[in-house]
Amino acid sequence: MKKEEIIEENTKRLKEISAVYNPVDGEGSTSIERHWVEIEDFPLTRMNLPTAMLQKENIARLIEKGAKGYLATRGIHTASHRSIITLWLEFCRERIKYDFEYWAKTMAIISDKGKGRDIPFTLNRPQRIYLKEMEKLRNAGRPIDIILCKARQWGGSTLTQLYMLWIQLVHKQNWNSVICGDIEKQSSIVAGILAKVINNYPLWATGGKKITTSPYQGTQKTRVISYGNSRYSLGSSQKPDSLRSEDISMAHLTEVGLWKATAGRKPEDLVQSIFGSIAGGPYTVKVMESTAKGVGNFFHRTWIEAVAGRNNFTPVFIPWYSIDLYSKPIVPSDYPAFVESMDEYEQQLFTLGATLEAISWYRDKRREM
């Protein structure tokens, strides 16, 4: 590409990165097919809703008649503010079945890393890329079997776990899961994320029922969620005996590239033991994820097989340059000189999709190293 073409393409990429993303009204949500609709008299009248939701007869009628008109078909001819809000909450409970991004923003409270505060879970760019792949499989009625090769610091594990919790709280009952890291601390961190969401889950979404968890058969490493009666079990590759892998429908195996062979057990043996307990089918989940940790290990071999289409896993790759944290601003007047100074590898990074700002960050990091 010519210098001017690179700068023009970079401007386009920056515009896409800074585009509005509002999962409440659906603007910028691209994980599933959506259409903009207007519903008169609702607190939020214009929304970009999932297409699958719009195919429901009651939702189509609501859009056609508006909130007051819809209530009239139910015999409520003088709609009060309370009756409209009641209908609105009914609509929101229906929406969370189809719209994970909306559910995450309005239902899931997480810790804002490094800032000591709790915030709604708003998906970042790489999380939305990953979610799109999960939603393709779910909406096709296929098992959600994914191998995720990722950079650090973008919340891939958080998204995986909360997506599984969404299935447990919204879609399925008695739908048990396993979380397994290299060491128990990794699994415990994920468990803390789950506990925070469950403890802060809004009552209106459950019909006024407070969700709690309790130990299953006396063990803290397996807990039962009161709403839906699903369980989640925690374990590690180094202490696999604590895992309850019987009767599970979902498994999240994290940092598999770090898993080491132990006496009498290889990483692949444990993976097969856990995944082999999952019957397969819609809404089942098998996610194996890791940062890249060398070649020839079990994770790397499985990734190569997935890319070649020789196993059932959908490969998802999240490169470092898709993470906004890894970016350093460039003054626009400096673009021409920066482009001229790019070496062959930096040019390749741009071809792969990196912005010039990401490449600028890379240069600084390379000097540090």
C-alpha positions as CSV (number, residue, x, y, z in Angstrom):
1,M,0.0,0.0,0.0
2,K,1.1,3.5,-0.7
3,K,1.8,5.9,2.2
4,E,-1.4,7.8,1.6
5,E,-3.5,4.6,1.4
6,I,-2.1,3.4,4.7
7,I,-3.0,6.7,6.5
8,E,-6.5,6.6,4.9
9,E,-7.0,3.0,6.0
10,N,-5.7,3.8,9.5
11,T,-8.2,6.6,9.8
12,K,-11.0,4.2,8.9
13,R,-9.8,1.7,11.5
14,L,-9.7,4.3,14.2
15,K,-13.2,5.4,13.3
16,E,-14.5,1.9,13.7
17,I,-12.7,1.5,17.0
18,S,-14.2,4.7,18.4
19,A,-17.7,4.0,17.1
20,V,-20.6,4.2,19.6
21,Y,-21.3,1.0,21.5
22,N,-24.4,1.0,23.6
23,P,-25.7,-2.5,24.4
24,V,-28.7,-1.0,26.2
25,D,-30.3,0.3,23.0
26,G,-28.2,-2.0,20.8
27,E,-26.2,0.6,18.9
28,G,-22.9,-0.9,17.8
29,S,-23.9,-4.5,18.9
30,T,-22.8,-6.8,16.1
31,S,-22.6,-10.3,17.6
32,I,-26.0,-11.3,16.2
33,E,-28.3,-10.0,13.4
34,R,-30.4,-7.1,14.6
35,H,-33.0,-4.6,13.4
36,W,-33.9,-1.1,14.6
37,V,-37.5,-0.9,15.9
38,E,-39.6,1.7,17.7
39,I,-42.1,0.9,20.5
40,E,-44.3,3.8,21.5
41,D,-44.7,4.7,25.2
42,F,-41.8,2.5,26.5
43,P,-39.0,4.1,28.7
44,L,-36.7,3.3,25.7
45,T,-38.6,3.7,22.5
46,R,-35.9,3.0,19.8
47,M,-33.9,-0.2,20.1
48,N,-31.7,-2.3,17.8
49,L,-33.2,-5.7,18.8
50,P,-32.1,-9.3,17.9
51,T,-33.9,-10.5,14.7
52,A,-34.8,-13.8,16.4
53,M,-36.7,-11.9,19.1
54,L,-38.7,-9.9,16.6
55,Q,-40.0,-13.1,15.1
56,K,-42.1,-13.8,18.3
57,E,-45.7,-13.0,17.8
58,N,-46.2,-11.0,21.0
59,I,-43.1,-8.8,20.3
60,A,-44.3,-8.1,16.7
61,R,-47.7,-7.1,18.1
62,L,-46.1,-4.9,20.7
63,I,-44.0,-3.1,18.1
64,E,-47.1,-2.7,15.9
65,K,-49.4,-1.3,18.5
66,G,-47.0,0.3,21.1
67,A,-47.2,-0.2,24.8
68,K,-50.6,1.3,25.4
69,G,-52.1,-0.3,22.3
70,Y,-50.7,-3.7,23.3
71,L,-52.1,-3.4,26.9
72,A,-55.5,-2.6,25.3
73,T,-55.4,-6.0,23.6
74,R,-55.1,-7.4,27.1
75,G,-58.1,-5.6,28.3
76,I,-56.2,-2.7,30.0
77,H,-57.7,0.3,28.0
78,T,-56.5,3.0,30.4
79,A,-52.8,2.3,30.8
80,S,-51.2,3.6,33.9
81,H,-47.5,4.3,34.4
82,R,-47.3,1.2,36.6
83,S,-48.9,-1.0,34.0
84,I,-46.5,0.3,31.3
85,I,-43.5,-0.4,33.6
86,T,-44.8,-3.9,34.4
87,L,-45.0,-4.5,30.6
88,W,-41.5,-3.0,30.1
89,L,-40.0,-5.4,32.7
90,E,-41.8,-8.3,31.0
91,F,-40.3,-7.2,27.7
92,C,-36.8,-6.9,29.3
93,R,-37.0,-10.4,30.7
94,E,-37.8,-11.7,27.2
95,R,-35.0,-9.7,25.7
96,I,-32.3,-11.2,27.9
97,K,-33.0,-14.6,26.4
98,Y,-31.8,-13.4,23.0
99,D,-29.4,-10.5,23.8
100,F,-26.3,-11.5,25.8
101,E,-24.8,-8.0,25.4
102,Y,-27.9,-6.4,26.9
103,W,-27.9,-9.0,29.7
104,A,-24.3,-8.4,30.5
105,K,-24.8,-4.6,30.7
106,T,-27.9,-4.6,32.8
107,M,-27.5,-7.8,34.9
108,A,-23.8,-8.5,35.5
109,I,-21.7,-6.5,37.9
110,I,-18.0,-7.0,37.8
111,S,-14.9,-5.4,39.3
112,D,-13.2,-2.7,37.3
113,K,-9.7,-4.1,37.2
114,G,-7.2,-1.9,39.1
115,K,-9.7,0.8,40.0
116,G,-11.4,-0.7,43.2
117,R,-15.0,-0.3,42.0
118,D,-17.8,-2.3,40.6
119,I,-19.2,-1.6,37.2
120,P,-21.7,-3.1,34.7
121,F,-20.1,-5.7,32.4
122,T,-19.8,-3.8,29.1
123,L,-18.0,-5.9,26.4
124,N,-14.9,-4.5,24.9
125,R,-13.9,-4.9,21.3
126,P,-12.1,-8.3,21.5
127,Q,-14.8,-9.7,23.8
128,R,-17.4,-8.8,21.1
129,I,-15.3,-10.6,18.5
130,Y,-15.2,-13.7,20.7
131,L,-18.9,-13.4,21.5
132,K,-19.8,-13.4,17.9
133,E,-18.2,-16.8,17.4
134,M,-20.0,-18.2,20.4
135,E,-23.3,-16.8,19.2
136,K,-22.9,-18.3,15.7
137,L,-22.7,-21.7,17.3
138,R,-25.5,-21.2,19.8
139,N,-27.9,-19.8,17.2
140,A,-27.1,-22.6,14.8
141,G,-28.1,-25.1,17.5
142,R,-24.6,-26.5,17.6
143,P,-22.4,-27.3,20.6
144,I,-20.3,-24.3,21.6
145,D,-16.9,-25.9,21.2
146,I,-14.2,-23.3,21.0
147,I,-10.4,-23.2,21.3
148,L,-9.3,-19.7,22.1
149,C,-5.7,-18.5,21.5
150,K,-5.4,-15.1,23.1
151,A,-3.3,-12.2,24.2
152,R,-3.6,-11.0,27.8
153,Q,-5.6,-8.2,29.5
154,W,-8.9,-8.2,27.6
155,G,-11.1,-10.5,29.7
156,G,-11.5,-13.6,27.7
157,S,-11.9,-15.8,30.7
158,T,-14.4,-13.4,32.2
159,L,-16.6,-13.5,29.1
160,T,-16.4,-17.3,28.9
161,Q,-17.5,-17.7,32.4
162,L,-20.3,-15.1,32.3
163,Y,-21.6,-16.5,29.0
164,M,-21.9,-19.9,30.8
165,L,-23.6,-18.3,33.7
166,W,-26.1,-16.6,31.3
167,I,-27.0,-20.0,30.0
168,Q,-27.5,-21.3,33.5
169,L,-29.6,-18.4,34.7
170,V,-31.6,-17.6,31.6
171,H,-31.8,-20.7,29.3
172,K,-31.3,-23.9,31.2
173,Q,-32.0,-25.7,34.5
174,N,-29.8,-28.4,36.1
175,W,-27.1,-27.3,33.6
176,N,-23.8,-28.0,35.5
177,S,-20.4,-26.6,34.7
178,V,-16.7,-27.1,35.5
179,I,-14.0,-24.5,35.7
180,C,-10.4,-25.8,35.6
181,G,-7.2,-23.7,35.6
182,D,-3.6,-24.6,35.8
183,I,-3.6,-23.8,39.5
184,E,-6.5,-23.5,41.9
185,K,-6.0,-19.7,42.2
186,Q,-7.0,-19.2,38.6
187,S,-10.3,-21.1,39.2
188,S,-10.9,-19.2,42.4
189,I,-10.6,-15.9,40.6
190,V,-13.2,-17.0,38.1
191,A,-15.4,-18.2,41.0
192,G,-15.2,-14.7,42.5
193,I,-16.5,-13.2,39.3
194,L,-19.5,-15.5,39.4
195,A,-20.2,-14.8,43.1
196,K,-20.2,-11.0,42.4
197,V,-22.7,-11.3,39.6
198,I,-25.0,-13.7,41.5
199,N,-24.9,-11.6,44.6
200,N,-25.9,-8.4,42.7
201,Y,-28.4,-10.0,40.3
202,P,-31.5,-7.8,40.0
203,L,-34.7,-9.2,41.6
204,W,-36.9,-8.0,38.8
205,A,-35.2,-10.5,36.5
206,T,-36.1,-13.5,38.7
207,G,-39.6,-12.6,39.7
208,G,-38.4,-11.3,43.1
209,K,-36.4,-14.3,44.0
210,K,-33.0,-13.6,45.6
211,I,-30.3,-15.9,44.0
212,T,-27.9,-17.6,46.4
213,T,-25.3,-20.3,46.2
214,S,-24.6,-23.1,48.6
215,P,-22.1,-25.9,48.9
216,Y,-23.0,-29.1,47.1
217,Q,-22.7,-32.2,49.3
218,G,-20.5,-30.3,51.8
219,T,-17.8,-29.2,49.4
220,Q,-17.1,-25.5,48.8
221,K,-15.5,-26.3,45.4
222,T,-18.9,-27.3,44.0
223,R,-21.7,-24.8,44.6
224,V,-25.4,-25.0,43.7
225,I,-27.1,-21.9,42.2
226,S,-30.5,-21.6,43.8
227,Y,-32.2,-20.2,40.7
228,G,-32.2,-23.0,38.1
229,N,-30.6,-25.5,40.4
230,S,-27.4,-25.6,38.3
231,R,-23.9,-26.3,39.8
232,Y,-20.4,-25.1,39.1
233,S,-17.3,-26.9,40.2
234,L,-13.8,-25.5,40.6
235,G,-10.5,-27.4,40.1
236,S,-7.0,-27.3,38.7
237,S,-4.9,-29.5,36.4
238,Q,-2.5,-30.0,39.4
239,K,-5.3,-31.2,41.7
240,P,-7.9,-32.7,39.3
241,D,-9.4,-35.0,41.9
242,S,-11.4,-32.1,43.4
243,L,-13.4,-31.8,40.1
244,R,-16.9,-33.1,39.8
245,S,-17.1,-33.8,36.1
246,E,-20.0,-36.1,36.3
247,D,-23.3,-34.9,34.8
248,I,-21.9,-31.6,33.3
249,S,-23.0,-29.7,30.3
250,M,-20.3,-27.0,30.2
251,A,-16.6,-26.8,30.8
252,H,-14.1,-23.9,30.8
253,L,-10.5,-24.9,30.8
254,T,-8.2,-21.9,31.2
255,E,-4.5,-21.5,30.4
256,V,-4.2,-25.0,29.1
257,G,-0.9,-24.1,27.5
258,L,0.6,-24.0,31.0
259,W,-0.8,-27.4,32.1
260,K,2.1,-29.8,32.9
261,A,2.2,-33.5,32.8
262,T,2.0,-35.1,36.3
263,A,2.7,-38.6,37.5
264,G,0.4,-40.9,35.6
265,R,-1.6,-38.1,33.9
266,K,-1.0,-35.9,30.8
267,P,-2.9,-32.7,30.2
268,E,-4.8,-34.4,27.3
269,D,-6.0,-37.1,29.7
270,L,-7.6,-34.6,32.0
271,V,-9.1,-32.6,29.1
272,Q,-10.6,-35.8,27.7
273,S,-11.9,-36.8,31.1
274,I,-13.8,-33.5,31.5
275,F,-15.0,-33.0,28.0
276,G,-15.9,-36.7,27.7
277,S,-18.5,-36.1,30.5
278,I,-20.4,-33.6,28.2
279,A,-22.9,-35.3,26.0
280,G,-22.9,-32.5,23.4
281,G,-25.9,-30.8,21.7
282,P,-27.3,-27.2,21.8
283,Y,-26.2,-25.0,24.7
284,T,-23.4,-27.4,25.7
285,V,-20.0,-25.6,26.1
286,K,-16.5,-26.8,25.8
287,V,-14.0,-23.9,25.8
288,M,-10.3,-24.5,26.0
289,E,-8.2,-21.3,26.1
290,S,-4.7,-20.1,26.6
291,T,-2.1,-17.6,25.8
292,A,0.5,-19.0,23.3
293,K,3.0,-21.1,25.3
294,G,5.4,-22.6,22.8
295,V,5.0,-25.2,20.1
296,G,4.4,-29.0,20.3
297,N,2.4,-29.0,23.5
298,F,-1.2,-30.3,23.8
299,F,-2.8,-26.9,23.4
300,H,-0.7,-26.0,20.3
301,R,-1.4,-29.4,18.7
302,T,-5.2,-29.0,19.3
303,W,-5.1,-25.5,17.9
304,I,-3.4,-26.7,14.7
305,E,-6.0,-29.4,14.3
306,A,-8.8,-27.0,14.8
307,V,-7.4,-24.5,12.2
308,A,-7.1,-27.4,9.7
309,G,-10.7,-28.5,10.5
310,R,-9.6,-31.9,11.9
311,N,-11.5,-31.6,15.2
312,N,-14.8,-30.1,16.4
313,F,-13.3,-26.9,17.9
314,T,-13.9,-23.5,16.3
315,P,-10.6,-21.7,16.5
316,V,-10.7,-18.1,17.8
317,F,-7.6,-15.9,17.8
318,I,-7.4,-12.6,19.6
319,P,-4.2,-10.8,18.7
320,W,-2.6,-8.2,21.0
321,Y,-3.2,-5.4,18.5
322,S,-7.0,-5.8,18.8
323,I,-6.8,-4.7,22.4
324,D,-7.2,-1.0,23.0
325,L,-4.8,-1.0,25.9
326,Y,-2.0,-1.7,23.6
327,S,-2.0,1.6,21.7
328,K,0.0,4.8,21.7
329,P,-1.4,8.0,20.1
330,I,0.4,9.5,17.1
331,V,0.0,13.2,16.2
332,P,-1.6,13.2,12.7
333,S,1.1,15.4,11.3
334,D,3.6,12.7,12.2
335,Y,1.8,9.9,10.2
336,P,3.8,10.3,7.0
337,A,7.2,10.0,8.7
338,F,6.0,7.1,10.9
339,V,4.8,5.2,7.9
340,E,8.1,5.7,6.0
341,S,10.0,4.4,9.1
342,M,8.0,1.1,9.3
343,D,10.1,-2.0,8.9
344,E,8.9,-5.2,7.2
345,Y,7.4,-6.8,10.3
346,E,5.5,-3.6,11.2
347,Q,4.2,-3.4,7.6
348,Q,3.0,-7.0,8.1
349,L,1.3,-6.0,11.4
350,F,-0.6,-3.3,9.5
351,T,-1.6,-5.7,6.8
352,L,-3.0,-8.1,9.5
353,G,-5.2,-5.3,10.9
354,A,-3.1,-3.4,13.4
355,T,-3.5,0.4,13.6
356,L,-0.5,2.7,13.4
357,E,-1.1,3.5,17.0
358,A,-0.8,-0.1,18.0
359,I,2.4,-0.4,16.0
360,S,3.7,2.7,17.9
361,W,3.0,0.9,21.2
362,Y,4.8,-2.1,19.9
363,R,7.9,-0.1,19.1
364,D,8.1,1.2,22.6
365,K,7.5,-2.2,24.1
366,R,10.2,-3.7,21.8
367,R,12.7,-1.1,23.1
368,E,11.8,-2.0,26.7
369,M,12.5,-5.6,26.0
